Amino acid sequence: MKTFKIGVIGIGDISDVYINNLKKYKMVEIVACASRGLDKAQKKAAQFQIPKAYASGFDLIADPEIDIILNLTTPAAHFELNKAALLAGKHVYTEKPLAATFAEAKILIDLADDLGLYLGSAPDTFLGSRLQTCRELIDNGTIGDIVGAGAFVVSHGHEWFHPNPDFFYQVGGGPLLDIGPYYMTALLSLLGPIKTCAGMARKTFDHRIIESQPRQGEEIPVEVDTHITGTFEFASGAIATIIASFDVWDSELPRLEIYGTKGTLCLRDIDPVDGPNLFGGEVWLRTRDNYRWIGLPRRPDLPDWTIVESRRPFNEISHRENSRGIGLFDLVYAIANQRPERASGRMALHQIEAMEGLLHSAQVKQFYTMQTTFERPEPLPVDFPKGEI
């Protein structure tokens, strides 16, 4: 089977996880990396025995040996680099977001379609054992027909730990666009395309005070709404609610719940950066058999939530050592087998439109009707390879 040559653009901390994971597969070979500065690229190349280093992403894209571009740059650079890679005849897998705006993302999707190229996008955490277990329980009817869902990602922002938190409060930032893609992708992968959405939003503070070093005490302006609520009506009829906030001191809300006619699935994480941000973790299940109000007075012998055993791969619960990159390997496998990729650009486009639509709805006080759709990705097989091939 063909070995696909990969070029990595962007060599920040996240690149180490991607490179280490991709090196487990014989079907891919990382042949080049690029950074804004040749010295950095050369150091990364030496660290991982990558043959070539480039001083810019555009130089790397011009390399005729490369089949697939892995774009790990900052969001502002995604559109131009992804577009250049497609025009150069390369398949592309990009970190989130696919592009900074829905309009730009639509251009990329249309271009990839016209050129017959694959275009995939993170996040790929929905391919991990946790959300794939949820998918299995939905597909096999354990919780019945889906009624609705709730997604909750709330904290008090990034100024407490991030050395340069400005971006999170500037145009293009905010809680929905920052961490929201993990939650939105989880919902889309489980429930399919959205038909209509509505939102409400507010900016609670005009300024935030940085609490972290080295800029502790510095005041930064807030340009975007920081407490956002939204409702999505899915094509299936399910209705989901999302709360995304940088204005909440603490919460006991779960990260994600799925409600069916026969039961409920719950991702019961306290930490707002867990939940769909992780590949692994527990899935809690409650059905009619252990419904807490099955009789009054409540019986003390009723079982609590059932923790569902997962048989699926990619079960890490670490933010530093995880399975980032399986979406890219699935794309490689999809190219080789001429099938759709799971972490698809079309699902990422729909996700971006839904988030923009929610924010637009909040501004104009009207429902937003979605323009795009996508095919819900196939479940990841239980025996999906964790290396070799």
C-alpha positions in Angstrom: 0.0 0.0 0.0 1.2 3.5 -0.8 3.1 5.5 1.8 1.7 9.1 2.0 4.2 11.9 2.4 3.2 14.5 5.0 4.4 18.1 5.4 3.8 19.8 8.8 3.3 23.5 8.9 3.4 25.0 12.4 5.6 23.5 15.1 4.2 24.7 18.4 3.6 22.4 21.4 0.7 20.6 19.7 2.9 19.4 16.9 4.8 17.0 19.1 1.6 15.0 19.9 0.7 14.9 16.2 4.1 13.8 15.0 4.6 11.2 17.7 1.2 9.6 16.9 1.7 9.7 13.1 5.0 8.0 13.4 3.2 4.9 14.7 1.8 4.3 11.2 3.8 2.9 8.4 1.3 4.3 5.8 2.5 7.9 6.5 5.9 9.5 6.5 6.6 13.0 7.7 9.1 14.3 5.2 9.1 18.1 6.0 8.2 20.7 8.6 8.0 24.5 8.4 7.9 27.4 10.8 8.3 31.2 10.6 12.0 30.9 11.0 14.3 28.3 9.6 16.1 27.7 12.9 12.9 26.6 14.6 12.0 24.3 11.8 15.5 22.8 11.7 15.4 22.1 15.5 12.0 20.4 15.1 13.3 18.4 12.2 16.3 17.3 14.1 14.2 16.3 17.2 12.0 14.0 15.1 14.4 13.0 12.3 12.3 14.8 9.7 14.4 15.1 6.5 13.5 18.6 5.4 12.9 22.0 7.1 11.4 25.1 5.6 11.3 28.7 6.7 7.7 29.2 5.5 4.6 27.2 5.0 4.4 28.3 1.4 7.9 27.0 0.7 6.9 23.6 2.1 3.7 23.5 0.0 5.8 23.9 -3.1 7.7 20.7 -2.3 6.5 18.2 -5.0 7.3 15.2 -2.8 4.5 16.0 -0.3 1.0 14.5 -0.7 -0.7 15.9 2.4 -0.4 19.1 4.3 -0.9 19.1 8.1 -1.7 22.7 9.1 -1.0 23.4 12.8 -0.6 27.2 12.5 -2.7 29.8 14.3 -6.3 30.2 13.1 -5.6 33.5 11.3 -3.2 31.7 8.9 -5.4 28.7 8.1 -7.4 30.1 5.1 -4.4 31.2 3.0 -2.3 28.2 3.7 -5.1 25.7 3.2 -6.1 27.4 0.0 -2.5 27.4 -1.3 -2.1 23.7 -0.4 -5.2 22.8 -2.3 -4.2 24.9 -5.3 -0.9 23.0 -5.3 -2.7 19.7 -5.5 -2.2 18.6 -1.9 -4.8 17.0 0.3 -5.1 19.0 3.6 -5.8 18.2 7.2 -6.0 21.3 9.4 -6.2 22.1 13.1 -9.4 23.9 14.0 -10.9 26.0 12.7 -11.0 25.1 9.0 -10.9 28.9 8.4 -11.6 32.0 10.5 -15.0 32.6 8.9 -17.8 30.6 7.3 -17.3 32.5 4.0 -13.6 31.5 3.9 -14.4 27.9 4.9 -17.0 27.6 2.1 -14.4 28.7 -0.4 -12.0 26.0 0.8 -14.7 23.3 0.6 -15.8 24.3 -2.9 -12.1 24.4 -4.0 -11.4 20.9 -2.6 -14.5 19.6 -4.4 -13.6 21.2 -7.7 -10.0 19.7 -7.5 -11.1 16.3 -6.2 -9.0 16.6 -3.1 -9.6 15.6 0.5 -10.0 18.4 3.1 -10.2 17.3 6.8 -10.3 19.3 10.0 -9.8 18.9 13.7 -11.1 18.4 16.3 -10.9 14.6 16.0 -11.7 13.9 19.7 -15.1 12.6 18.6 -13.2 9.5 17.3 -12.0 8.7 20.8 -13.5 5.9 22.8 -15.8 8.1 24.9 -17.9 9.7 22.1 -17.7 6.6 20.0 -19.2 4.7 22.9 -22.0 7.3 23.0 -22.5 6.8 19.3 -22.8 3.0 19.7 -25.4 3.4 22.5 -27.4 5.8 20.3 -27.1 3.7 17.1 -28.1 0.4 18.9 -31.2 2.0 20.4 -30.1 1.9 24.1 -31.5 5.3 24.8 -34.2 5.3 22.2 -35.0 8.1 19.8 -33.0 11.3 20.5 -35.1 14.0 22.1 -32.4 16.5 22.8 -29.0 17.3 24.3 -27.2 19.8 26.5 -23.6 21.0 26.1 -22.0 23.2 28.8 -18.6 24.8 28.7 -18.3 27.4 31.4 -15.4 29.0 33.2 -14.0 32.4 34.2 -11.8 32.8 31.2 -8.1 32.5 30.4 -6.5 35.4 32.2 -5.9 33.2 35.3 -3.3 31.0 33.6 -2.6 32.1 30.1 0.5 34.4 29.7 -1.1 36.3 26.8 -4.9 36.0 27.0 -5.8 39.0 24.8 -6.8 36.9 21.8 -9.6 35.1 23.7 -11.4 38.5 24.1 -10.8 39.9 20.7 -12.9 39.5 17.5 -12.6 35.8 16.5 -12.3 34.8 20.1 -14.8 34.3 22.9 -16.0 31.1 24.6 -18.1 29.7 21.7 -15.3 30.0 19.1 -12.5 29.0 21.4 -13.6 25.7 23.1 -17.1 25.4 21.4 -15.8 23.5 18.4 -15.1 20.4 20.5 -18.7 20.5 21.8 -20.3 21.3 18.5 -18.3 18.6 16.7 -19.4 16.1 19.4 -23.1 17.1 18.9 -22.8 16.9 15.1 -21.0 13.6 15.0 -23.7 12.1 17.3 -26.9 13.9 16.1 -26.2 14.9 12.5 -26.8 18.2 10.7 -28.6 21.2 12.2 -31.6 22.8 10.6 -32.1 26.0 12.6 -30.5 27.8 15.5 -31.1 30.7 17.8 -28.9 32.4 20.4 -28.6 35.1 23.0 -25.4 36.7 24.2 -23.9 39.4 26.4 -20.6 41.0 27.3 -20.4 41.0 31.1 -17.1 42.9 31.5 -15.6 45.7 29.3 -12.1 44.8 30.6 -10.4 41.9 32.2 -7.4 41.9 34.6 -4.6 39.4 33.8 -3.8 37.3 36.9 -1.0 35.3 35.3 2.7 36.0 34.8 4.5 37.8 33.2 1.7 40.4 32.7 -0.1 40.2 36.1 -2.2 43.2 36.8 -2.5 44.4 33.2 -5.9 45.4 32.0 -7.1 44.1 28.6 -10.2 45.2 26.6 -13.1 42.8 25.9 -14.4 43.1 22.3 -16.7 40.1 22.1 -19.7 38.6 24.0 -18.5 36.3 26.8 -21.7 34.6 27.9 -23.5 32.8 25.2 -26.5 30.5 25.1 -27.9 28.8 22.1 -30.5 26.3 20.9 -30.1 24.1 17.9 -32.9 22.2 16.0 -31.4 19.2 14.2 -32.7 17.8 11.0 -33.6 14.7 13.0 -36.0 16.7 15.2 -33.7 16.7 18.3 -33.2 20.0 20.1 -29.9 20.8 21.8 -28.9 23.6 24.1 -25.4 25.0 24.6 -24.0 27.4 27.2 -20.5 28.8 26.5 -19.2 31.3 29.0 -16.1 33.1 30.3 -18.1 34.7 33.1 -18.9 31.7 35.4 -16.9 31.2 38.6 -17.8 27.5 38.9 -20.5 25.0 37.9 -21.7 21.5 38.7 -23.2 21.1 35.2 -22.0 18.1 33.2 -20.0 18.8 30.0 -22.4 17.0 27.7 -25.7 15.1 28.0 -27.8 13.3 25.4 -31.5 12.7 26.1 -33.4 9.8 24.5 -36.9 8.4 24.8 -35.4 5.4 26.8 -32.5 6.9 28.6 -29.8 9.6 29.2 -26.1 9.6 28.4 -23.9 11.9 30.6 -20.3 13.1 30.3 -20.0 14.1 34.0 -16.8 16.1 34.1 -16.4 19.0 36.4 -13.4 20.6 34.6 -14.6 22.7 31.6 -11.6 21.7 29.6 -12.5 18.0 29.7 -15.7 16.6 28.3 -15.5 16.5 24.5 -12.0 17.9 24.6 -10.8 14.5 25.7 -10.6 11.2 23.7 -11.4 9.1 26.7 -13.3 9.2 29.9 -16.4 7.7 31.5 -19.8 7.5 29.9 -22.7 7.4 32.4 -26.0 5.9 31.5 -29.4 6.1 33.2 -32.6 4.4 31.9 -36.1 3.6 33.1 -34.7 0.7 35.1 -32.7 3.0 37.4 -34.8 6.2 37.0 -34.4 8.1 40.3 -38.1 8.9 40.6 -39.4 5.4 39.8 -41.2 5.4 43.1 -42.0 7.6 46.1 -40.7 7.7 48.6 -37.4 7.2 46.8 -36.0 3.7 47.3 -32.5 3.7 48.8 -31.7 0.5 47.0 -32.1 1.9 43.5 -28.8 1.7 41.5 -27.0 4.9 40.6 -25.8 5.8 37.1 -24.4 2.9 35.1 -20.8 3.5 34.0 -20.7 2.0 30.5 -17.7 -0.2 29.7 -15.9 0.9 26.5 -14.4 -1.6 24.1 -13.1 1.1 21.8 -9.6 2.4 21.2 -8.2 5.9 21.9 -9.2 6.2 25.6 -6.7 8.8 26.8 -7.7 11.4 29.4 -4.7 13.6 29.1 -4.4 16.9 27.3 -0.7 16.3 26.6 -0.6 12.6 25.7 -3.5 11.7 23.6 -4.6 10.5 20.1 -4.6 13.8 18.2 -4.0 13.0 14.6 -6.2 9.9 14.2 -8.5 12.1 12.1 -5.6 12.7 9.8 -4.7 9.0 9.6 -8.4 8.2 9.0 -8.2 10.7 6.1 -5.1 8.9 4.7 -6.9 5.5 5.0 -9.9 7.1 3.3 -7.8 8.3 0.4 -6.3 4.8 0.0 -9.7 3.1 0.1 -11.6 5.8 -1.8 -14.2 6.5 1.0 -15.2 9.6 2.9 -13.0 10.8 5.7 -14.7 11.0 9.2 -13.2 14.3 10.4 -14.4 16.0 7.3 -14.1 19.6 6.1 -17.8 19.5 5.3 -18.7 18.8 8.9 -16.3 21.5 10.0 -17.9 23.9 7.6 -21.3 23.1 9.1 -19.9 23.6 12.6 -18.5 27.0 11.7 -21.8 28.1 10.1 -23.8 26.9 13.2 -21.6 29.0 15.6 -21.7 32.1 13.4 -25.4 31.6 12.9 -26.0 31.4 16.7 -24.0 34.6 17.2 -25.8 36.3 14.3 -29.1 35.3 15.8 -28.1 36.8 19.1 -27.4 40.1 17.4 -30.5 40.4 15.2 -32.9 38.6 17.6 -34.1 36.2 14.9 -33.8 32.5 14.1 -31.0 31.5 11.8 -31.7 28.9 9.1 -28.7 26.8 8.1 -27.5 26.8 4.5 -25.2 23.8 4.6 -25.5 20.2 5.6 -23.2 17.1 5.8 -23.4 13.3 6.1 -22.9 12.1 9.7 -19.6 10.3 9.7 -19.6 6.5 10.0 -18.6 5.2 13.5 -15.0 4.3 14.0 -14.5 0.5 13.9 -13.6 -1.2 17.2 -10.5 -2.6 15.5 -9.4 0.7 14.0 -5.6 0.5 14.0 -3.5 2.3 16.6 -0.4 1.9 14.6 1.6 0.0 11.9 -0.6 -0.9 8.8 
